[in-house]
């Protein structure tokens, strides 16, 4: 920024100084002061104006030069406020503070998008790896299916292999569904429809969708106090409940396995009224040391590393989707006795639109 361009931008100040000098000179002459004194006073006023203008220009020149140079030369302009000093004049301070706030918000957005991209890429890689195993098993089962047909027409062996094939294909379908909901989770606010639904209806639909896996694992469902209405999205909630069922099935005990769905209302009639839905199983449970990390992406824990074919994605998606919908979620467990997930629904529908 040149001094001439600065003067052009502050022409009003120059006009005020000149007008003040002329007015003082005129008033002094009218008062009978000699011309020389009047001109001297006018000259002093003009000199003071020029001095102030030069000082102000030097202050601003340093800041604006650093700002323009930094914006052109810095590899990442979003960090420009880290490369220059905060000025000591009011306009510069306002500009600097505004740029710093914008820079921080933009950098936060960039960091969040990078995290989302990294999470999505790593998840797709994990999903592709996991999807290959059941597909390979399905192909192998199909190849053996023909060989397993007995000569006397007994179809029992064929049916067993067909069931095994169907189970593997169900796993593939589950992984594909996980990928779909993961991809949609960032834009969930444009994809859900909040309405009032019965907990019993939501639980029944989730059990029906996962019935084959529950039957294969000999897991019996139990329902308790589910005649409660909650505000949620039917599709997303059925997926969440499905992930909880699949998690319980995966770690079910060989005999007498049970999944219990129970509901209750807390602070009924009050401003903070809420509804809890607890999904509890009597499986192997989770060690106390692992419990705080069960919702971490990719975390499988000690039991998950014991050949249970766990990916550590299901509960992570449950936590992520619940957070998007403003539903609290917590985990409780006693190792060797069972595992429980509790979903807490706000009773006020407006909470979902404010979240």
C-alpha positions in Angstrom: 0.0 0.0 0.0 1.5 3.3 -1.1 1.2 6.6 0.8 -0.7 8.1 -2.1 -3.3 5.3 -2.1 -3.6 5.7 1.6 -4.3 9.5 1.2 -6.9 8.8 -1.4 -8.7 6.4 1.0 -8.5 9.0 3.8 -9.4 12.1 1.7 -12.1 13.1 4.2 -9.5 13.5 7.0 -7.3 15.6 4.7 -10.3 17.8 3.8 -11.1 18.3 7.5 -7.5 19.3 8.4 -7.4 21.8 5.5 -10.8 23.3 6.3 -9.8 23.7 10.0 -6.5 25.4 9.1 -8.3 27.9 6.8 -11.0 28.6 9.3 -8.5 29.2 12.1 -6.5 31.5 9.8 -9.7 33.5 8.9 -10.8 33.8 12.5 -7.4 35.0 13.6 -7.3 37.7 10.9 -10.8 38.8 11.8 -9.7 39.1 15.4 -6.9 41.5 14.4 -4.0 39.0 14.5 -1.4 39.7 11.9 -1.3 37.7 8.7 2.0 36.1 9.6 0.7 34.7 12.9 -2.5 33.5 11.3 -0.6 31.7 8.5 1.8 30.2 11.1 -1.1 28.7 13.1 -2.6 27.3 9.9 0.7 25.8 8.9 1.1 24.2 12.3 -2.4 22.6 12.0 -1.6 21.3 8.5 1.8 20.0 9.7 0.1 18.2 12.6 -2.4 16.7 10.2 0.4 15.5 7.9 2.3 14.1 10.8 -0.7 12.1 12.1 -1.3 10.9 8.5 2.2 9.7 8.1 2.3 8.0 11.5 -1.0 6.3 10.8 0.1 5.2 7.3 3.3 3.6 8.7 1.3 1.6 11.3 -1.1 0.4 8.7 1.5 -0.2 6.0 3.3 -2.8 8.1 0.2 -4.7 8.9 -1.4 -4.7 5.4 1.9 -5.5 3.8 2.4 -8.5 6.0 -1.2 -9.5 5.4 -1.1 -9.3 1.6 2.4 -10.9 1.4 1.4 -13.7 3.8 -1.8 -14.4 1.9 0.1 -14.7 -1.4 3.2 -16.7 -0.1 1.8 -18.9 2.7 1.1 -22.5 1.5 -2.1 -22.6 3.5 -3.7 -19.1 3.7 -6.0 -20.3 6.5 -3.0 -20.0 8.8 -2.3 -16.4 7.9 -3.1 -15.1 11.4 -0.4 -17.3 12.8 2.2 -15.6 10.5 1.4 -11.9 11.4 1.3 -9.9 14.5 -1.9 -8.3 15.9 -1.8 -4.6 15.0 -2.2 -1.8 17.5 -4.8 0.3 15.6 -8.5 -0.3 16.0 -9.4 -1.1 12.4 -6.5 -3.6 12.2 -7.5 -5.2 15.4 -11.0 -5.7 14.1 -9.8 -7.2 10.8 -7.2 -9.4 12.6 -9.8 -10.7 15.1 -12.3 -11.4 12.3 -9.7 -13.2 10.2 -8.6 -15.2 13.2 -12.2 -16.3 14.0 -12.8 -17.2 10.3 -9.5 -19.0 10.1 -10.3 -21.1 13.2 -13.7 -22.0 12.0 -12.4 -23.0 8.5 -9.5 -25.0 10.0 -12.0 -26.8 12.3 -14.1 -27.7 9.3 -11.1 -28.9 7.3 -10.0 -31.1 10.3 -13.5 -32.5 10.7 -13.8 -33.3 7.0 -10.4 -34.9 7.0 -11.4 -37.1 10.0 -14.6 -38.1 8.3 -12.8 -39.0 5.1 -10.2 -41.0 6.9 -12.9 -42.8 9.0 -14.9 -43.6 5.8 -11.8 -44.8 3.9 -10.7 -47.1 6.7 -14.2 -48.4 7.2 -14.6 -49.2 3.5 -11.3 -51.0 3.6 -12.3 -53.0 6.7 -15.7 -53.8 5.1 -14.3 -55.0 1.9 -11.9 -57.3 3.8 -14.7 -58.7 5.9 -17.1 -59.1 3.0 -14.6 -61.3 1.1 -14.7 -64.0 3.8 -18.4 -64.9 3.7 -18.5 -64.6 -0.1 -15.6 -67.1 -0.4 -17.4 -69.4 2.1 -20.6 -69.1 0.1 -18.9 -70.1 -3.1 -17.2 -73.0 -1.4 -20.5 -74.1 0.1 -22.2 -74.0 -3.3 -19.4 -76.1 -4.9 -19.8 -78.7 -2.2 -23.6 -78.6 -2.4 -23.8 -80.7 -5.5 -21.4 -83.2 -4.2 -23.4 -83.5 -1.0 -26.6 -84.6 -2.7 -27.0 -88.3 -1.7 -27.9 -90.9 -4.3 -31.0 -92.0 -2.5 -32.5 -88.5 -2.8 -32.2 -87.7 0.9 -32.2 -83.8 1.0 -31.2 -83.4 4.6 -27.5 -82.8 3.9 -28.4 -80.5 1.1 -30.6 -78.4 3.4 -27.9 -78.2 6.0 -25.5 -76.8 3.4 -28.1 -74.5 2.0 -28.7 -73.1 5.6 -25.0 -72.6 5.9 -24.9 -70.8 2.6 -27.9 -68.6 3.7 -26.1 -67.7 6.9 -23.0 -66.6 5.0 -25.1 -64.5 2.6 -26.9 -62.9 5.6 -23.5 -61.8 6.9 -22.8 -60.2 3.5 -26.1 -58.4 3.6 -25.3 -57.2 7.1 -21.9 -55.8 6.1 -23.5 -54.1 3.1 -26.2 -52.6 5.4 -23.5 -51.3 7.8 -21.7 -49.6 4.9 -24.9 -48.0 3.7 -25.8 -46.6 7.1 -22.2 -45.5 7.7 -22.2 -43.6 4.4 -25.5 -41.9 5.3 -24.6 -41.1 8.9 -23.0 -37.7 8.0 -26.2 -36.5 6.3 -28.6 -38.1 8.7 -30.4 -34.8 9.3 -31.7 -34.9 5.7 -32.6 -38.6 5.8 -34.7 -39.2 8.9 -38.3 -38.6 9.7 -39.2 -38.2 13.4 -42.5 -39.7 14.4 -44.1 -41.4 17.4 -43.5 -45.1 17.5 -44.2 -47.9 19.9 -41.2 -49.5 21.5 -42.9 -52.8 21.1 -43.4 -52.3 17.4 -39.8 -51.2 16.9 -38.4 -54.1 18.9 -40.7 -56.7 17.2 -39.6 -55.4 13.7 -35.9 -55.7 14.7 -36.4 -59.2 16.1 -38.2 -60.3 12.9 -35.4 -58.9 10.7 -32.8 -60.8 12.7 -34.8 -64.0 13.4 -32.7 -66.3 11.4 -29.5 -65.4 13.2 -31.2 -65.6 16.6 -32.7 -69.1 15.7 -29.3 -70.3 14.5 -27.6 -69.2 17.7 -30.6 -70.4 19.9 -31.2 -67.0 21.4 -34.6 -66.4 22.8 -36.1 -62.8 22.9 -37.9 -61.5 25.9 -40.0 -58.3 26.0 -40.8 -56.3 29.1 -42.7 -53.0 29.6 -42.5 -52.0 25.9 -46.0 -50.3 25.7 -44.3 -46.9 25.5 -44.3 -44.4 22.7 -41.0 -42.7 21.7 -40.1 -40.1 19.1 -37.6 -41.5 16.6 -37.0 -42.5 13.0 -38.3 -46.0 12.4 -35.7 -47.1 9.8 -32.7 -45.8 11.7 -33.9 -47.2 15.0 -34.6 -50.7 13.6 -31.0 -50.7 12.2 -29.6 -49.7 15.6 -31.6 -52.4 17.4 -30.5 -54.9 14.7 -26.9 -54.1 15.5 -27.5 -54.7 19.2 -29.2 -58.0 18.4 -26.3 -59.1 16.2 -23.8 -58.2 18.8 -25.7 -60.2 21.4 -26.0 -63.2 19.0 -22.3 -63.1 18.3 -21.4 -63.5 21.9 -24.3 -65.7 23.0 -23.8 -68.6 25.3 -24.2 -72.1 23.8 -27.3 -72.9 25.9 -30.1 -70.8 27.4 -29.1 -67.6 25.6 -31.6 -64.7 26.1 -31.9 -61.1 24.8 -34.2 -59.0 27.0 -35.8 -55.8 25.8 -37.2 -53.6 28.6 -38.5 -50.1 28.7 -39.2 -47.6 31.4 -40.2 -43.9 31.8 -38.1 -41.6 34.0 -39.2 -38.2 35.4 -42.7 -38.7 34.1 -44.6 -35.5 33.6 -41.6 -33.3 34.1 -39.6 -31.1 31.7 -36.8 -33.6 31.6 -39.0 -36.7 31.1 -37.2 -39.4 29.1 -37.7 -43.0 28.1 -35.1 -45.8 28.5 -34.9 -48.9 26.3 -32.4 -51.5 27.6 -31.2 -54.4 25.5 -29.6 -57.0 27.8 -28.2 -60.4 27.1 -26.7 -63.2 29.3 -23.7 -63.8 27.1 -20.0 -63.7 27.9 -20.0 -60.0 28.9 -17.2 -57.5 28.7 -14.2 -57.1 31.0 -14.4 -53.9 33.1 -11.2 -52.6 31.5 -12.8 -52.9 28.0 -16.1 -51.3 28.9 -15.2 -47.6 28.4 -14.0 -48.4 24.8 -16.8 -50.6 23.5 -18.1 -47.7 21.3 -14.7 -47.0 19.8 -14.4 -47.7 16.1 -12.6 -51.0 15.4 -12.5 -52.0 19.1 -13.1 -55.7 19.7 -11.7 -56.3 23.1 -10.5 -59.5 24.6 -13.7 -61.4 23.7 -13.7 -60.1 20.2 -10.2 -61.4 19.6 -11.2 -64.9 20.6 -12.4 -66.0 17.1 -15.8 -64.3 17.2 -15.3 -62.7 13.8 -15.8 -59.3 15.3 -15.1 -56.1 13.3 -15.7 -53.5 16.1 -18.1 -51.5 13.7 -21.6 -52.4 15.0 -21.5 -50.6 18.4 -19.5 -47.7 16.9 -22.3 -47.2 14.4 -24.9 -47.4 17.2 -23.1 -44.7 19.2 -22.6 -42.5 16.1 -26.2 -42.7 14.9 -27.6 -42.2 18.4 -25.5 -39.1 18.8 -26.7 -37.7 15.5 -30.4 -38.2 16.6 -29.8 -36.8 20.2 -30.3 -40.2 21.8 -28.0 -41.0 24.7 -26.5 -44.4 24.9 -24.5 -46.2 27.6 -23.1 -49.7 28.1 -23.1 -51.9 31.3 -21.6 -55.3 31.7 -20.4 -57.9 34.2 -17.9 -60.3 32.6 -19.3 -63.8 32.4 -22.9 -62.7 33.2 -24.0 -60.5 30.3 -23.9 -57.2 28.5 -26.5 -54.4 28.2 -26.9 -51.3 26.1 -29.4 -48.6 27.2 -30.9 -46.0 24.8 -32.3 -42.9 26.4 -35.0 -41.1 24.3 -36.0 -37.5 25.1 -39.8 -37.3 25.5 -39.9 -33.9 23.9 -40.1 -34.2 20.1 -38.6 -30.7 19.7 -35.4 -31.9 21.1 -34.6 -33.7 17.8 -35.0 -30.5 15.8 -32.9 -28.5 18.2 -30.1 -31.1 18.3 
